[in-house]
Amino acid sequence: MVEIRYFAAARAARGAAHEVVPADDTLADLLDDLGRRHTDSTAGGMTLAGIFDRCSFLVDGRTVTRPDASATSLAGVGRVDVLPPFAGG
């Protein structure tokens, strides 16, 4: 199991701050599964899957970008933080 923590627009699209799900093989697999399961959108019309394309991720504290997600194993991972771009930061 892996805990997913959502921030900013990802939290708005998911409608929750976190969830615990079975771990997939890679981060890309996990993001694909979450995007298919959670199809609500933000007030601006962004879906969770669309937001993932703009995010960076912390995989047990290690920064991973979307292009590297398919090479990022989730074996032994306890937490993934979903970090959309933040304004003013």
Summary of the structure (lengths in Angstrom):
residues: 89
radius of gyration: 11.9
end to end distance: 31.5
largest distance: 35.4
contacts: 249
relative contact order: 0.27
helix: 33%
strand: 29%
